[in-house]
Amino acid sequence: MENEIKLKPQTIIARKFTRDVKGYNPDEVDEFLDVVIQDYRAFERFTIAASTRIAQLREKIDTLEKSGPTTQSEIDSLQARIRTLESENASLKQKYAYIKPGDHVTSENLEILNRKNCYEEFILSKGYSPDEVFRGKK
């Protein structure tokens, strides 16, 4: 890969060269520096690409922040949706108020409770009391 960084800082620190009569073997040092240069070029390309992407994302954020709802009807629609969601939230809070923080609530438990509520509503709609039906009284 062209943009793959081959060296880690520890690799550079730990690198040992064989000694020659006049110092280190120049061929080994040159080979190692070639790899270092490749890594720096890869890092530079990565940095440029990342900076470009960051700039694009910031531009997109600015555009989205500026666009927002443009008409009063859109704003009214969003506010109505917020009121609906708040109402649903209050209803659900009331419906599940008996659940304590220490209870182990799962989606399966909530599904069972919802099914029970549906059965009770059905029984009530037929003119029977759910408590009497569950106790065996008619």
C-alpha positions in Angstrom: 0.0 0.0 0.0 1.2 3.4 -0.9 -0.2 5.2 2.2 0.8 2.4 4.6 3.1 3.6 7.5 5.7 1.0 8.0 7.7 2.3 11.0 6.6 2.9 14.5 8.5 5.3 16.8 9.9 2.4 18.8 11.2 0.7 15.6 13.1 3.9 14.7 14.5 4.2 18.3 15.5 0.5 18.5 17.1 0.4 15.0 20.8 -0.7 15.2 23.3 -0.4 12.3 26.4 -2.5 11.9 29.6 -0.6 12.3 32.0 -0.1 9.4 35.6 1.0 9.6 34.5 4.6 9.1 31.3 4.3 11.2 27.9 2.9 10.3 27.4 1.0 7.0 26.1 3.7 4.7 24.0 1.3 2.6 22.1 0.2 5.7 21.5 3.7 6.8 20.4 4.8 3.3 17.9 1.9 3.1 16.5 2.7 6.5 16.2 6.4 5.7 14.4 5.5 2.5 11.8 3.7 4.5 11.5 6.7 6.9 11.0 9.1 3.9 8.3 6.8 2.5 6.5 6.9 5.9 6.7 10.7 6.1 5.3 11.0 2.6 2.5 8.6 3.5 1.8 10.5 6.7 1.8 13.8 4.8 -0.7 12.4 2.2 -2.9 11.1 5.1 -2.7 14.5 6.9 -3.7 16.4 3.7 -6.6 14.0 3.0 -7.8 14.2 6.7 -7.6 18.0 6.6 -9.5 18.1 3.4 -12.2 15.8 4.8 -12.4 17.9 8.0 -12.9 21.0 6.0 -15.6 19.4 3.9 -17.5 18.2 7.0 -17.2 21.6 8.6 -18.6 23.2 5.5 -21.5 20.6 5.4 -22.3 21.4 9.1 -22.3 25.1 8.4 -24.7 24.6 5.5 -27.0 22.4 7.5 -27.0 24.8 10.5 -27.9 27.7 8.2 -30.6 25.8 6.2 -32.8 24.7 9.2 -36.5 25.0 8.7 -37.1 27.7 6.2 -40.8 28.3 6.4 -43.2 29.0 9.3 -45.2 26.0 8.3 -42.2 23.8 8.7 -41.4 25.3 12.1 -45.1 24.8 13.1 -45.0 21.2 11.9 -41.8 20.5 13.9 -43.3 22.2 17.0 -46.4 20.1 16.7 -44.3 16.9 16.4 -42.4 17.9 19.5 -45.7 18.4 21.4 -46.9 15.0 20.2 -43.7 13.3 21.3 -43.8 15.0 24.7 -47.4 13.9 25.1 -46.4 10.3 24.2 -43.5 10.4 26.6 -45.7 11.6 29.4 -48.2 8.9 28.7 -45.4 6.2 28.7 -44.0 7.6 31.9 -47.3 7.3 33.6 -48.0 3.8 32.1 -44.7 2.5 33.3 -44.4 4.5 36.6 -44.4 1.3 38.7 -41.1 0.2 37.2 -38.4 0.8 39.8 -34.7 1.5 39.0 -33.7 -1.9 40.4 -36.1 -3.8 38.2 -34.5 -5.7 35.3 -36.6 -4.4 32.5 -36.2 -5.9 29.1 -38.0 -5.4 25.8 -39.5 -8.9 26.3 -41.0 -7.9 29.6 -42.4 -4.7 28.1 -43.9 -6.7 25.2 -45.6 -9.1 27.7 -47.0 -6.1 29.6 -48.2 -4.5 26.3 -49.9 -7.8 25.3 -51.5 -8.0 28.8 -52.9 -4.5 28.4 -54.3 -5.3 25.0 -56.0 -8.4 26.4 -57.5 -6.4 29.3 -58.8 -3.7 26.9 -60.3 -6.4 24.7 -62.0 -8.1 27.7 -63.3 -4.7 28.9 -64.6 -3.9 25.4 -66.7 -7.1 25.6 -68.3 -6.0 28.9 -66.3 -8.2 31.3 -64.0 -7.2 34.2 -60.4 -8.5 33.6 -60.0 -9.1 37.3 -63.0 -11.4 37.4 -62.0 -13.3 34.2 -58.5 -13.9 35.6 -59.9 -15.1 38.9 -62.3 -17.5 37.2 -65.5 -15.5 37.9 -67.8 -14.4 35.1 
